[in-house]
Amino acid sequence: MSFLIDFATRRRNDSAYRDALAVLQGMSARDRADIGIKQGDFARIAREMSRR
């Protein structure tokens, strides 16, 4: 649910953040488990990804 809230509430010009969230959401559960990402970390990781 937090994915949808973050995805919908970000400004339109923050497309890098939205793209990063979409990439994380698009990964399979197995892929996320392999690299140690939990769904609760999506917002933090997406912010880090969008800064690069």
Backbone torsions as a table, in degrees:
resi	resn	phi	psi	omega
1	MET	NA	-38.6	-179.6
2	SER	-63.5	-29.9	176.3
3	PHE	-59.0	-47.3	-178.8
4	LEU	-65.7	-38.9	178.6
5	ILE	-65.0	-48.6	178.7
6	ASP	-62.8	-41.3	-177.8
7	PHE	-64.4	-39.9	-175.3
8	ALA	-83.2	-27.9	-173.3
9	THR	-92.3	-12.2	178.1
10	ARG	-70.2	149.3	177.4
11	ARG	-64.4	154.8	-178.3
12	ARG	-64.2	-29.4	-178.3
13	ASN	-78.8	-2.8	177.9
14	ASP	-96.4	52.1	-174.0
15	SER	-69.0	-28.0	179.1
16	ALA	-63.7	-40.1	178.3
17	TYR	-65.8	-45.0	179.8
18	ARG	-63.7	-40.0	178.1
19	ASP	-64.1	-41.1	179.0
20	ALA	-64.0	-41.5	177.0
21	LEU	-62.9	-40.1	179.8
22	ALA	-64.6	-39.1	178.6
23	VAL	-64.1	-45.5	179.9
24	LEU	-63.4	-41.8	179.8
25	GLN	-67.7	-31.3	-178.5
26	GLY	-75.0	-15.2	179.2
27	MET	-72.5	148.0	176.9
28	SER	-75.3	160.4	179.4
29	ALA	-60.3	-36.0	179.1
30	ARG	-66.5	-42.0	178.0
31	ASP	-62.3	-44.7	179.2
32	ARG	-63.9	-39.2	179.9
33	ALA	-66.6	-35.8	179.7
34	ASP	-62.3	-36.5	-178.4
35	ILE	-102.1	2.3	172.3
36	GLY	80.5	30.4	178.8
37	ILE	-101.3	129.0	175.3
38	LYS	-105.2	155.5	-175.5
39	GLN	-61.3	-29.7	177.6
40	GLY	-67.0	-18.3	-179.4
41	ASP	-91.6	-1.2	-174.0
42	PHE	-57.0	-46.7	-176.3
43	ALA	-62.6	-45.0	-179.3
44	ARG	-64.4	-45.6	-178.6
45	ILE	-66.5	-39.7	179.1
46	ALA	-64.4	-39.0	176.5
47	ARG	-62.0	-43.1	179.0
48	GLU	-64.5	-41.5	-179.8
49	MET	-65.5	-36.8	-176.4
50	SER	-74.6	-21.1	178.3
51	ARG	-75.2	-21.6	-177.4
52	ARG	-78.7	NA	NA
